[in-house]
Amino acid sequence: MRDADWIRRHIRADEHAEVLDVSNAFGVLGVMGPNSRVLLSRVTDADLSNRAFPFGTAQMMGIGRASVYAARITYVGELGWELHAPTDQLSLVYDTLTEAGKDLGVINAGHYAINSLRLEKGYRAWGADLSSDDTPLEAGLSFALEWDKEFIGRDALLKQKKTGLDRQLVIFVLKDPAPLLWGSELIYREGEPVGYTTSGSYGHTIGAALAMGYVNNAGGVSPQFITAGRYEINVNGTRYPAAPHLRAPYDPQRKRILL
């Protein structure tokens, strides 16, 4: 619906676009983990190799008697695919996958597991870490911008890029693994409040409590400013030392998702 609203608000009078909402007609199953390619290769004839099916691409494939639109992307920091299928075929796809993956230890993963894993990998969440009030530069997403192309907001971003940022999204890893963070915890730099966390969890892979949050400073927030500071996160009235990260604490080179 957000995409449809964007099109409606920005389409010119001499342009035409048709948006069809098929949300009720399709569902998605995520197959994620180091053995995801092994599992899928048991139920499809599609070539799942890096050459034939590189990261960030999508194609149709058959799973059992179902036809699915498979996208090789991940939100958990491991090799994986998202399978988009008609709702009346989802149970068939699910049953086929769970039966084929019994010996691989296939299990269902819930919201909190996914939230923990995506935080370790530095993946942002819309509505928590990202909103229409945050720019891609502030959110650390400048790599996704095509500066040589025209787009809405380009001039404003070029100006921000030139003048510098006064707020930046940072990943914090607490030195004490015990505190449980949820978001909205106060962030201190050198004893002074500089912002709030936007989301948090315990990272089971790295064995530490972690969170994301925006660090604010009227004088600018260069990478040097971020990494040179001494940080604490206030959790239930207690300040816990935290290390700032501008890259993912887990697999910053993306080796796991490019297996």
C-alpha positions as protocol buffer text, in pm:
chain_id: "A"
residue {
  index: 1
  type: MET
  ca { x: 0 y: 0 z: 0 }
}
residue {
  index: 2
  type: ARG
  ca { x: 294 y: 232 z: 65 }
}
residue {
  index: 3
  type: ASP
  ca { x: 416 y: 184 z: -293 }
}
residue {
  index: 4
  type: ALA
  ca { x: 67 y: 246 z: -432 }
}
residue {
  index: 5
  type: ASP
  ca { x: 36 y: 566 z: -228 }
}
residue {
  index: 6
  type: TRP
  ca { x: 374 y: 685 z: -356 }
}
residue {
  index: 7
  type: ILE
  ca { x: 267 y: 631 z: -716 }
}
residue {
  index: 8
  type: ARG
  ca { x: -64 y: 811 z: -664 }
}
residue {
  index: 9
  type: ARG
  ca { x: 105 y: 1113 z: -507 }
}
residue {
  index: 10
  type: HIS
  ca { x: 381 y: 1151 z: -765 }
}
residue {
  index: 11
  type: ILE
  ca { x: 237 y: 1038 z: -1096 }
}
residue {
  index: 12
  type: ARG
  ca { x: 203 y: 1321 z: -1348 }
}
residue {
  index: 13
  type: ALA
  ca { x: -125 y: 1412 z: -1514 }
}
residue {
  index: 14
  type: ASP
  ca { x: 2 y: 1288 z: -1852 }
}
residue {
  index: 15
  type: GLU
  ca { x: 112 y: 948 z: -1712 }
}
residue {
  index: 16
  type: HIS
  ca { x: -87 y: 633 z: -1647 }
}
residue {
  index: 17
  type: ALA
  ca { x: -17 y: 343 z: -1413 }
}
residue {
  index: 18
  type: GLU
  ca { x: -232 y: 59 z: -1291 }
}
residue {
  index: 19
  type: VAL
  ca { x: -169 y: -95 z: -950 }
}
residue {
  index: 20
  type: LEU
  ca { x: -329 y: -431 z: -871 }
}
residue {
  index: 21
  type: ASP
  ca { x: -334 y: -535 z: -505 }
}
residue {
  index: 22
  type: VAL
  ca { x: -284 y: -913 z: -495 }
}
residue {
  index: 23
  type: SER
  ca { x: -201 y: -933 z: -123 }
}
residue {
  index: 24
  type: ASN
  ca { x: -487 y: -1174 z: -53 }
}
residue {
  index: 25
  type: ALA
  ca { x: -400 y: -1397 z: -348 }
}
residue {
  index: 26
  type: PHE
  ca { x: -37 y: -1472 z: -259 }
}
residue {
  index: 27
  type: GLY
  ca { x: 166 y: -1566 z: 46 }
}
residue {
  index: 28
  type: VAL
  ca { x: 537 y: -1600 z: 119 }
}
residue {
  index: 29
  type: LEU
  ca { x: 745 y: -1876 z: 276 }
}
residue {
  index: 30
  type: GLY
  ca { x: 1107 y: -1804 z: 368 }
}
residue {
  index: 31
  type: VAL
  ca { x: 1359 y: -2086 z: 339 }
}
residue {
  index: 32
  type: MET
  ca { x: 1664 y: -1958 z: 524 }
}
residue {
  index: 33
  type: GLY
  ca { x: 1984 y: -2110 z: 657 }
}
residue {
  index: 34
  type: PRO
  ca { x: 2310 y: -2274 z: 545 }
}
residue {
  index: 35
  type: ASN
  ca { x: 2119 y: -2580 z: 421 }
}
residue {
  index: 36
  type: SER
  ca { x: 1852 y: -2389 z: 229 }
}
residue {
  index: 37
  type: ARG
  ca { x: 2006 y: -2475 z: -107 }
}
residue {
  index: 38
  type: VAL
  ca { x: 2034 y: -2841 z: -7 }
}
residue {
  index: 39
  type: LEU
  ca { x: 1668 y: -2848 z: 95 }
}
residue {
  index: 40
  type: LEU
  ca { x: 1535 y: -2671 z: -213 }
}
residue {
  index: 41
  type: SER
  ca { x: 1742 y: -2888 z: -447 }
}
residue {
  index: 42
  type: ARG
  ca { x: 1548 y: -3188 z: -315 }
}
residue {
  index: 43
  type: VAL
  ca { x: 1212 y: -3049 z: -422 }
}
residue {
  index: 44
  type: THR
  ca { x: 1286 y: -2859 z: -745 }
}
residue {
  index: 45
  type: ASP
  ca { x: 1465 y: -2918 z: -1074 }
}
residue {
  index: 46
  type: ALA
  ca { x: 1575 y: -2554 z: -1091 }
}
residue {
  index: 47
  type: ASP
  ca { x: 1947 y: -2477 z: -1097 }
}
residue {
  index: 48
  type: LEU
  ca { x: 2020 y: -2309 z: -762 }
}
residue {
  index: 49
  type: SER
  ca { x: 2391 y: -2250 z: -820 }
}
residue {
  index: 50
  type: ASN
  ca { x: 2542 y: -1904 z: -781 }
}
residue {
  index: 51
  type: ARG
  ca { x: 2594 y: -1883 z: -1156 }
}
residue {
  index: 52
  type: ALA
  ca { x: 2236 y: -1972 z: -1248 }
}
residue {
  index: 53
  type: PHE
  ca { x: 2064 y: -1810 z: -951 }
}
residue {
  index: 54
  type: PRO
  ca { x: 2279 y: -1527 z: -809 }
}
residue {
  index: 55
  type: PHE
  ca { x: 2190 y: -1328 z: -500 }
}
residue {
  index: 56
  type: GLY
  ca { x: 1935 y: -1053 z: -560 }
}
residue {
  index: 57
  type: THR
  ca { x: 1763 y: -1226 z: -852 }
}
residue {
  index: 58
  type: ALA
  ca { x: 1428 y: -1403 z: -886 }
}
residue {
  index: 59
  type: GLN
  ca { x: 1275 y: -1664 z: -1114 }
}
residue {
  index: 60
  type: MET
  ca { x: 988 y: -1908 z: -1139 }
}
residue {
  index: 61
  type: MET
  ca { x: 1041 y: -2264 z: -1017 }
}
residue {
  index: 62
  type: GLY
  ca { x: 834 y: -2571 z: -949 }
}
residue {
  index: 63
  type: ILE
  ca { x: 805 y: -2725 z: -603 }
}
residue {
  index: 64
  type: GLY
  ca { x: 603 y: -3041 z: -607 }
}
residue {
  index: 65
  type: ARG
  ca { x: 286 y: -2961 z: -800 }
}
residue {
  index: 66
  type: ALA
  ca { x: 311 y: -2590 z: -718 }
}
residue {
  index: 67
  type: SER
  ca { x: 463 y: -2308 z: -918 }
}
residue {
  index: 68
  type: VAL
  ca { x: 638 y: -2044 z: -707 }
}
residue {
  index: 69
  type: TYR
  ca { x: 818 y: -1716 z: -770 }
}
residue {
  index: 70
  type: ALA
  ca { x: 1148 y: -1759 z: -588 }
}
residue {
  index: 71
  type: ALA
  ca { x: 1362 y: -1462 z: -486 }
}
residue {
  index: 72
  type: ARG
  ca { x: 1713 y: -1519 z: -358 }
}
residue {
  index: 73
  type: ILE
  ca { x: 1718 y: -1264 z: -79 }
}
residue {
  index: 74
  type: THR
  ca { x: 1743 y: -1290 z: 296 }
}
residue {
  index: 75
  type: TYR
  ca { x: 1645 y: -1096 z: 606 }
}
residue {
  index: 76
  type: VAL
  ca { x: 1837 y: -1314 z: 852 }
}
residue {
  index: 77
  type: GLY
  ca { x: 2196 y: -1290 z: 728 }
}
residue {
  index: 78
  type: GLU
  ca { x: 2221 y: -1644 z: 590 }
}
residue {
  index: 79
  type: LEU
  ca { x: 2177 y: -1809 z: 252 }
}
residue {
  index: 80
  type: GLY
  ca { x: 1809 y: -1818 z: 166 }
}
residue {
  index: 81
  type: TRP
  ca { x: 1515 y: -1781 z: -68 }
}
residue {
  index: 82
  type: GLU
  ca { x: 1169 y: -1627 z: -38 }
}
residue {
  index: 83
  type: LEU
  ca { x: 901 y: -1833 z: -211 }
}
residue {
  index: 84
  type: HIS
  ca { x: 595 y: -1643 z: -332 }
}
residue {
  index: 85
  type: ALA
  ca { x: 304 y: -1875 z: -410 }
}
residue {
  index: 86
  type: PRO
  ca { x: -74 y: -1854 z: -453 }
}
residue {
  index: 87
  type: THR
  ca { x: -245 y: -1889 z: -116 }
}
residue {
  index: 88
  type: ASP
  ca { x: -421 y: -2208 z: -220 }
}
residue {
  index: 89
  type: GLN
  ca { x: -80 y: -2370 z: -286 }
}
residue {
  index: 90
  type: LEU
  ca { x: 105 y: -2249 z: 23 }
}
residue {
  index: 91
  type: SER
  ca { x: 16 y: -2550 z: 237 }
}
residue {
  index: 92
  type: LEU
  ca { x: 134 y: -2783 z: -39 }
}
residue {
  index: 93
  type: VAL
  ca { x: 467 y: -2602 z: -64 }
}
residue {
  index: 94
  type: TYR
  ca { x: 504 y: -2597 z: 314 }
}
residue {
  index: 95
  type: ASP
  ca { x: 430 y: -2969 z: 351 }
}
residue {
  index: 96
  type: THR
  ca { x: 669 y: -3056 z: 68 }
}
residue {
  index: 97
  type: LEU
  ca { x: 951 y: -2857 z: 227 }
}
residue {
  index: 98
  type: THR
  ca { x: 902 y: -2987 z: 581 }
}
residue {
  index: 99
  type: GLU
  ca { x: 883 y: -3347 z: 464 }
}
residue {
  index: 100
  type: ALA
  ca { x: 1197 y: -3314 z: 251 }
}
residue {
  index: 101
  type: GLY
  ca { x: 1390 y: -3140 z: 528 }
}
residue {
  index: 102
  type: LYS
  ca { x: 1325 y: -3367 z: 825 }
}
residue {
  index: 103
  type: ASP
  ca { x: 1683 y: -3491 z: 838 }
}
residue {
  index: 104
  type: LEU
  ca { x: 1811 y: -3133 z: 803 }
}
residue {
  index: 105
  type: GLY
  ca { x: 1636 y: -3019 z: 1119 }
}
residue {
  index: 106
  type: VAL
  ca { x: 1392 y: -2785 z: 946 }
}
residue {
  index: 107
  type: ILE
  ca { x: 1188 y: -2586 z: 1200 }
}
residue {
  index: 108
  type: ASN
  ca { x: 955 y: -2287 z: 1200 }
}
residue {
  index: 109
  type: ALA
  ca { x: 1108 y: -1952 z: 1294 }
}
residue {
  index: 110
  type: GLY
  ca { x: 907 y: -1675 z: 1458 }
}
residue {
  index: 111
  type: HIS
  ca { x: 925 y: -1298 z: 1479 }
}
residue {
  index: 112
  type: TYR
  ca { x: 1173 y: -1277 z: 1766 }
}
residue {
  index: 113
  type: ALA
  ca { x: 1418 y: -1517 z: 1601 }
}
residue {
  index: 114
  type: ILE
  ca { x: 1406 y: -1318 z: 1278 }
}
residue {
  index: 115
  type: ASN
  ca { x: 1439 y: -987 z: 1463 }
}
residue {
  index: 116
  type: SER
  ca { x: 1747 y: -1113 z: 1648 }
}
residue {
  index: 117
  type: LEU
  ca { x: 1915 y: -1239 z: 1332 }
}
residue {
  index: 118
  type: ARG
  ca { x: 1843 y: -930 z: 1122 }
}
residue {
  index: 119
  type: LEU
  ca { x: 1986 y: -704 z: 1394 }
}
residue {
  index: 120
  type: GLU
  ca { x: 2311 y: -902 z: 1400 }
}
residue {
  index: 121
  type: LYS
  ca { x: 2333 y: -853 z: 1024 }
}
residue {
  index: 122
  type: GLY
  ca { x: 2246 y: -484 z: 1043 }
}
residue {
  index: 123
  type: TYR
  ca { x: 1925 y: -513 z: 842 }
}
residue {
  index: 124
  type: ARG
  ca { x: 1692 y: -221 z: 909 }
}
residue {
  index: 125
  type: ALA
  ca { x: 1322 y: -260 z: 988 }
}
residue {
  index: 126
  type: TRP
  ca { x: 1065 y: -20 z: 842 }
}
residue {
  index: 127
  type: GLY
  ca { x: 860 y: 145 z: 1114 }
}
residue {
  index: 128
  type: ALA
  ca { x: 1134 y: 94 z: 1371 }
}
residue {
  index: 129
  type: ASP
  ca { x: 1475 y: 185 z: 1230 }
}
residue {
  index: 130
  type: LEU
  ca { x: 1340 y: 351 z: 916 }
}
residue {
  index: 131
  type: SER
  ca { x: 1061 y: 600 z: 854 }
}
residue {
  index: 132
  type: SER
  ca { x: 972 y: 875 z: 609 }
}
residue {
  index: 133
  type: ASP
  ca { x: 1154 y: 1116 z: 844 }
}
residue {
  index: 134
  type: ASP
  ca { x: 1492 y: 943 z: 796 }
}
residue {
  index: 135
  type: THR
  ca { x: 1709 y: 988 z: 488 }
}
residue {
  index: 136
  type: PRO
  ca { x: 1908 y: 704 z: 327 }
}
residue {
  index: 137
  type: LEU
  ca { x: 2230 y: 880 z: 429 }
}
residue {
  index: 138
  type: GLU
  ca { x: 2126 y: 900 z: 794 }
}
residue {
  index: 139
  type: ALA
  ca { x: 2015 y: 536 z: 788 }
}
residue {
  index: 140
  type: GLY
  ca { x: 2343 y: 414 z: 639 }
}
residue {
  index: 141
  type: LEU
  ca { x: 2182 y: 313 z: 309 }
}
residue {
  index: 142
  type: SER
  ca { x: 2371 y: 537 z: 68 }
}
residue {
  index: 143
  type: PHE
  ca { x: 2500 y: 226 z: -113 }
}
residue {
  index: 144
  type: ALA
  ca { x: 2148 y: 179 z: -251 }
}
residue {
  index: 145
  type: LEU
  ca { x: 2140 y: 520 z: -420 }
}
residue {
  index: 146
  type: GLU
  ca { x: 2210 y: 572 z: -792 }
}
residue {
  index: 147
  type: TRP
  ca { x: 2358 y: 920 z: -777 }
}
residue {
  index: 148
  type: ASP
  ca { x: 2398 y: 943 z: -1156 }
}
residue {
  index: 149
  type: LYS
  ca { x: 2023 y: 903 z: -1209 }
}
residue {
  index: 150
  type: GLU
  ca { x: 1738 y: 1145 z: -1142 }
}
residue {
  index: 151
  type: PHE
  ca { x: 1504 y: 1059 z: -854 }
}
residue {
  index: 152
  type: ILE
  ca { x: 1272 y: 1242 z: -617 }
}
residue {
  index: 153
  type: GLY
  ca { x: 1476 y: 1389 z: -332 }
}
residue {
  index: 154
  type: ARG
  ca { x: 1811 y: 1367 z: -512 }
}
residue {
  index: 155
  type: ASP
  ca { x: 1892 y: 1739 z: -477 }
}
residue {
  index: 156
  type: ALA
  ca { x: 1814 y: 1735 z: -105 }
}
residue {
  index: 157
  type: LEU
  ca { x: 2033 y: 1429 z: -54 }
}
residue {
  index: 158
  type: LEU
  ca { x: 2319 y: 1580 z: -253 }
}
residue {
  index: 159
  type: LYS
  ca { x: 2298 y: 1887 z: -29 }
}
residue {
  index: 160
  type: GLN
  ca { x: 2299 y: 1669 z: 283 }
}
residue {
  index: 161
  type: LYS
  ca { x: 2591 y: 1470 z: 148 }
}
residue {
  index: 162
  type: LYS
  ca { x: 2786 y: 1792 z: 94 }
}
residue {
  index: 163
  type: THR
  ca { x: 2706 y: 1961 z: 425 }
}
residue {
  index: 164
  type: GLY
  ca { x: 2737 y: 1644 z: 633 }
}
residue {
  index: 165
  type: LEU
  ca { x: 2508 y: 1460 z: 872 }
}
residue {
  index: 166
  type: ASP
  ca { x: 2396 y: 1558 z: 1218 }
}
residue {
  index: 167
  type: ARG
  ca { x: 2241 y: 1216 z: 1293 }
}
residue {
  index: 168
  type: GLN
  ca { x: 2342 y: 862 z: 1202 }
}
residue {
  index: 169
  type: LEU
  ca { x: 2200 y: 515 z: 1259 }
}
residue {
  index: 170
  type: VAL
  ca { x: 2445 y: 305 z: 1460 }
}
residue {
  index: 171
  type: ILE
  ca { x: 2451 y: -59 z: 1572 }
}
residue {
  index: 172
  type: PHE
  ca { x: 2541 y: -102 z: 1939 }
}
residue {
  index: 173
  type: VAL
  ca { x: 2673 y: -422 z: 2096 }
}
residue {
  index: 174
  type: LEU
  ca { x: 2655 y: -425 z: 2475 }
}
residue {
  index: 175
  type: LYS
  ca { x: 2950 y: -559 z: 2670 }
}
residue {
  index: 176
  type: ASP
  ca { x: 2711 y: -722 z: 2918 }
}
residue {
  index: 177
  type: PRO
  ca { x: 2500 y: -994 z: 2748 }
}
residue {
  index: 178
  type: ALA
  ca { x: 2227 y: -992 z: 3015 }
}
residue {
  index: 179
  type: PRO
  ca { x: 2016 y: -678 z: 2937 }
}
residue {
  index: 180
  type: LEU
  ca { x: 1725 y: -726 z: 2700 }
}
residue {
  index: 181
  type: LEU
  ca { x: 1665 y: -430 z: 2471 }
}
residue {
  index: 182
  type: TRP
  ca { x: 1340 y: -357 z: 2290 }
}
residue {
  index: 183
  type: GLY
  ca { x: 1390 y: -7 z: 2150 }
}
residue {
  index: 184
  type: SER
  ca { x: 1342 y: 346 z: 2290 }
}
residue {
  index: 185
  type: GLU
  ca { x: 1633 y: 306 z: 2537 }
}
residue {
  index: 186
  type: LEU
  ca { x: 1834 y: 624 z: 2592 }
}
residue {
  index: 187
  type: ILE
  ca { x: 2180 y: 638 z: 2430 }
}
residue {
  index: 188
  type: TYR
  ca { x: 2465 y: 821 z: 2604 }
}
residue {
  index: 189
  type: ARG
  ca { x: 2791 y: 938 z: 2447 }
}
residue {
  index: 190
  type: GLU
  ca { x: 3057 y: 1055 z: 2688 }
}
residue {
  index: 191
  type: GLY
  ca { x: 2787 y: 1077 z: 2954 }
}
residue {
  index: 192
  type: GLU
  ca { x: 2555 y: 1298 z: 2748 }
}
residue {
  index: 193
  type: PRO
  ca { x: 2225 y: 1180 z: 2593 }
}
residue {
  index: 194
  type: VAL
  ca { x: 2252 y: 1169 z: 2213 }
}
residue {
  index: 195
  type: GLY
  ca { x: 1948 y: 967 z: 2103 }
}
residue {
  index: 196
  type: TYR
  ca { x: 1732 y: 661 z: 2151 }
}
residue {
  index: 197
  type: THR
  ca { x: 1753 y: 304 z: 2030 }
}
residue {
  index: 198
  type: THR
  ca { x: 1508 y: 213 z: 1756 }
}
residue {
  index: 199
  type: SER
  ca { x: 1509 y: -165 z: 1804 }
}
residue {
  index: 200
  type: GLY
  ca { x: 1693 y: -424 z: 2009 }
}
residue {
  index: 201
  type: SER
  ca { x: 1729 y: -791 z: 2094 }
}
residue {
  index: 202
  type: TYR
  ca { x: 1973 y: -1057 z: 2208 }
}
residue {
  index: 203
  type: GLY
  ca { x: 2204 y: -1180 z: 1932 }
}
residue {
  index: 204
  type: HIS
  ca { x: 2232 y: -1555 z: 1973 }
}
residue {
  index: 205
  type: THR
  ca { x: 2495 y: -1591 z: 1701 }
}
residue {
  index: 206
  type: ILE
  ca { x: 2733 y: -1330 z: 1839 }
}
residue {
  index: 207
  type: GLY
  ca { x: 2635 y: -1399 z: 2200 }
}
residue {
  index: 208
  type: ALA
  ca { x: 2558 y: -1040 z: 2297 }
}
residue {
  index: 209
  type: ALA
  ca { x: 2276 y: -794 z: 2353 }
}
residue {
  index: 210
  type: LEU
  ca { x: 2250 y: -544 z: 2070 }
}
residue {
  index: 211
  type: ALA
  ca { x: 2042 y: -257 z: 1938 }
}
residue {
  index: 212
  type: MET
  ca { x: 2016 y: 4 z: 1665 }
}
residue {
  index: 213
  type: GLY
  ca { x: 1969 y: 372 z: 1728 }
}
residue {
  index: 214
  type: TYR
  ca { x: 2029 y: 719 z: 1591 }
}
residue {
  index: 215
  type: VAL
  ca { x: 2317 y: 922 z: 1734 }
}
residue {
  index: 216
  type: ASN
  ca { x: 2254 y: 1297 z: 1712 }
}
residue {
  index: 217
  type: ASN
  ca { x: 2507 y: 1581 z: 1725 }
}
residue {
  index: 218
  type: ALA
  ca { x: 2455 y: 1936 z: 1600 }
}
residue {
  index: 219
  type: GLY
  ca { x: 2825 y: 1959 z: 1517 }
}
residue {
  index: 220
  type: GLY
  ca { x: 2817 y: 1657 z: 1288 }
}
residue {
  index: 221
  type: VAL
  ca { x: 2839 y: 1279 z: 1312 }
}
residue {
  index: 222
  type: SER
  ca { x: 3132 y: 1166 z: 1100 }
}
residue {
  index: 223
  type: PRO
  ca { x: 3247 y: 804 z: 1121 }
}
residue {
  index: 224
  type: GLN
  ca { x: 3533 y: 925 z: 1339 }
}
residue {
  index: 225
  type: PHE
  ca { x: 3288 y: 1093 z: 1576 }
}
residue {
  index: 226
  type: ILE
  ca { x: 3082 y: 777 z: 1602 }
}
residue {
  index: 227
  type: THR
  ca { x: 3364 y: 531 z: 1662 }
}
residue {
  index: 228
  type: ALA
  ca { x: 3568 y: 753 z: 1895 }
}
residue {
  index: 229
  type: GLY
  ca { x: 3296 y: 799 z: 2155 }
}
residue {
  index: 230
  type: ARG
  ca { x: 3233 y: 613 z: 2480 }
}
residue {
  index: 231
  type: TYR
  ca { x: 2874 y: 489 z: 2476 }
}
residue {
  index: 232
  type: GLU
  ca { x: 2623 y: 360 z: 2727 }
}
residue {
  index: 233
  type: ILE
  ca { x: 2266 y: 237 z: 2684 }
}
residue {
  index: 234
  type: ASN
  ca { x: 2013 y: 296 z: 2962 }
}
residue {
  index: 235
  type: VAL
  ca { x: 1816 y: -24 z: 3021 }
}
residue {
  index: 236
  type: ASN
  ca { x: 1560 y: -2 z: 3302 }
}
residue {
  index: 237
  type: GLY
  ca { x: 1756 y: 270 z: 3479 }
}
residue {
  index: 238
  type: THR
  ca { x: 2100 y: 108 z: 3450 }
}
residue {
  index: 239
  type: ARG
  ca { x: 2362 y: 229 z: 3204 }
}
residue {
  index: 240
  type: TYR
  ca { x: 2546 y: -48 z: 3020 }
}
residue {
  index: 241
  type: PRO
  ca { x: 2866 y: 14 z: 2819 }
}
residue {
  index: 242
  type: ALA
  ca { x: 2817 y: -44 z: 2447 }
}
residue {
  index: 243
  type: ALA
  ca { x: 3047 y: -59 z: 2144 }
}
residue {
  index: 244
  type: PRO
  ca { x: 2936 y: 130 z: 1829 }
}
residue {
  index: 245
  type: HIS
  ca { x: 2938 y: -38 z: 1488 }
}
residue {
  index: 246
  type: LEU
  ca { x: 2880 y: 118 z: 1148 }
}
residue {
  index: 247
  type: ARG
  ca { x: 2895 y: -225 z: 983 }
}
residue {
  index: 248
  type: ALA
  ca { x: 2718 y: -547 z: 1073 }
}
residue {
  index: 249
  type: PRO
  ca { x: 2863 y: -728 z: 1377 }
}
residue {
  index: 250
  type: TYR
  ca { x: 2792 y: -1057 z: 1198 }
}
residue {
  index: 251
  type: ASP
  ca { x: 2941 y: -1140 z: 858 }
}
residue {
  index: 252
  type: PRO
  ca { x: 3010 y: -784 z: 736 }
}
residue {
  index: 253
  type: GLN
  ca { x: 3162 y: -926 z: 415 }
}
residue {
  index: 254
  type: ARG
  ca { x: 2834 y: -1104 z: 326 }
}
residue {
  index: 255
  type: LYS
  ca { x: 3010 y: -1436 z: 282 }
}
residue {
  index: 256
  type: ARG
  ca { x: 2725 y: -1628 z: 443 }
}
residue {
  index: 257
  type: ILE
  ca { x: 2454 y: -1503 z: 209 }
}
residue {
  index: 258
  type: LEU
  ca { x: 2672 y: -1552 z: -100 }
}
residue {
  index: 259
  type: LEU
  ca { x: 2749 y: -1920 z: -34 }
}
